[in-house]
């Protein structure tokens, strides 16, 4: 990745980009010192997730869940989000309050470690006629492997802490939102 050039007896080695998007150049007098400095950069300096540096949108890719079964009530509670970071990022969102609903895909805005999105659920009245849709606006922030999410318009509602799911099966979040119906 790097290139070596020599100016006034010093060697300059373009190592790569740092986590903030700036270029890292190692200056040293001897080739061996350049190699050691470059190795140190890659070993220590290139991990934005642990250094507190701004995350890239791909750092947010994955499934995050706080869904749990409450045995006393016989209900599922929590939220599950699958963040898909494509050039136009989307999230599959399922919300569980007694039973799970959603499993639909919504556009998201990603800014470093922060995410925002809206969920619009079509509702029907007791006669099966369409009624006013329910719109929920969310904001969240990635903190380590936990996506902390809360409703943008409701400060009285507690935040959800969704843990990253290791190796989720494809379509897990969408199937959860089907609530045992055929997806």
C-alpha positions in Angstrom: 0.0 0.0 0.0 2.8 2.4 0.8 5.4 3.9 -1.5 8.9 4.9 -0.6 10.6 8.1 -1.7 13.8 9.8 -0.6 14.2 13.6 0.0 17.3 15.1 1.7 18.5 11.8 3.2 15.1 11.1 4.8 12.8 8.4 3.6 9.1 9.1 3.4 6.7 6.2 3.3 3.1 6.7 2.5 1.5 4.2 4.8 -2.2 4.8 4.3 -5.1 6.7 5.6 -5.7 7.2 9.3 -9.1 6.7 10.9 -10.0 10.4 10.3 -9.3 10.2 6.6 -5.9 12.0 6.7 -2.8 10.6 5.1 -0.2 9.0 7.3 3.4 9.5 6.2 6.2 8.0 8.2 9.5 9.9 8.0 12.6 8.0 8.9 16.3 7.8 8.0 16.6 4.0 7.6 14.4 1.6 5.8 14.1 -0.8 8.7 12.8 2.1 10.9 10.1 2.9 8.2 9.0 -0.7 8.2 8.7 -0.8 12.0 6.7 2.5 12.0 4.4 1.2 9.3 3.7 -2.0 11.1 3.0 -0.1 14.3 0.5 2.1 12.5 -1.4 -0.9 11.1 -1.3 -2.8 14.4 -2.4 0.1 16.6 -3.7 3.1 14.7 -6.0 1.7 12.1 -8.9 0.4 14.3 -11.5 3.1 14.5 -14.0 1.0 16.5 -11.7 0.9 19.5 -9.9 4.2 19.2 -13.0 6.4 19.6 -12.5 7.7 16.1 -15.5 8.3 13.8 -16.9 5.0 12.5 -17.4 4.3 8.8 -20.9 3.3 7.7 -19.6 -0.3 7.2 -18.8 -0.4 11.0 -22.5 -0.2 11.6 -23.4 -3.1 9.3 -24.9 -6.0 11.2 -27.8 -7.2 13.3 -28.5 -5.6 16.7 -31.1 -7.0 19.1 -32.6 -6.4 22.5 -35.5 -8.9 22.0 -36.1 -11.1 24.9 -38.9 -13.4 26.0 -40.7 -12.5 29.3 -41.9 -15.8 30.6 -44.3 -14.3 33.3 -46.2 -12.4 30.6 -45.6 -14.8 27.7 -44.5 -11.9 25.6 -41.5 -10.9 23.4 -40.2 -7.4 24.2 -37.5 -5.3 22.6 -36.2 -4.3 19.2 -34.1 -5.8 16.5 -32.4 -3.9 13.7 -30.4 -5.1 10.7 -28.3 -2.3 9.3 -27.3 -2.8 5.7 -24.7 -0.3 4.6 -25.0 0.0 0.8 -24.5 3.3 -1.1 -28.1 4.0 0.0 -28.1 2.4 3.5 -31.3 0.7 4.9 -32.4 -1.0 8.0 -34.7 -3.9 8.6 -36.6 -3.0 11.8 -38.7 -5.3 14.0 -40.3 -4.1 17.3 -41.7 -6.5 19.9 -44.3 -5.4 22.4 -46.2 -8.5 23.3 -45.8 -9.8 19.8 -43.3 -8.8 17.1 -44.2 -6.7 14.2 -42.4 -4.9 11.4 -39.7 -6.7 9.6 -39.8 -4.1 6.9 -36.9 -2.2 5.3 -36.5 1.6 5.8 -34.0 4.1 4.5 -31.5 5.3 7.1 -29.1 8.2 7.5 -25.7 7.3 8.9 -23.3 10.0 10.2 -20.2 8.4 11.7 -21.4 6.3 14.7 -24.9 7.8 14.5 -28.0 6.5 12.7 -31.5 7.9 12.2 -34.5 6.4 10.6 -38.3 6.4 10.6 -40.7 3.4 10.7 -44.2 3.8 9.3 -46.7 1.1 10.1 -50.0 0.9 8.3 -52.8 0.3 10.8 -56.4 -0.9 10.6 -59.3 -0.2 12.9 -61.5 -2.8 14.5 -63.5 -3.1 11.2 -60.4 -3.8 9.2 -60.5 -0.3 7.5 -57.2 1.6 7.1 -56.6 4.2 9.8 -53.9 6.8 10.4 -50.5 5.2 10.1 -48.2 5.0 13.0 -44.9 6.9 12.4 -42.0 6.3 14.8 -38.8 8.3 14.4 -35.6 6.9 15.9 -32.0 8.0 16.4 -29.2 5.8 17.6 -25.5 5.7 18.3 -23.0 2.8 18.1 -21.1 2.4 21.4 -18.7 -0.5 21.0 -20.9 -3.4 20.0 -24.1 -1.9 21.3 -26.4 0.2 19.2 -28.2 2.6 21.6 -31.6 3.6 20.1 -34.4 5.9 21.3 -37.4 7.6 19.8 -36.6 11.0 18.6 -39.9 12.6 19.6 -40.3 10.9 23.0 -37.9 11.8 25.7 -40.0 10.0 28.3 -39.4 6.6 26.6 -36.3 4.8 27.7 -33.5 4.0 25.3 -33.1 0.5 23.8 -29.6 -1.0 24.1 -29.3 -3.5 21.2 -26.3 -5.8 21.3 -24.6 -6.9 18.0 -25.6 -10.4 17.1 -22.7 -12.7 16.2 -23.3 -14.6 12.9 -27.0 -14.1 12.5 -28.8 -16.2 9.9 -29.8 -14.3 6.8 -33.2 -12.7 7.1 -33.4 -13.2 10.8 -34.8 -9.7 11.6 -37.4 -9.8 8.8 -38.6 -13.3 9.9 -38.9 -12.1 13.5 -41.2 -9.3 12.3 -43.5 -11.8 10.5 -44.6 -13.1 13.9 -44.8 -16.7 12.8 -46.7 -15.8 9.6 -45.4 -16.8 6.2 -42.8 -14.2 5.1 
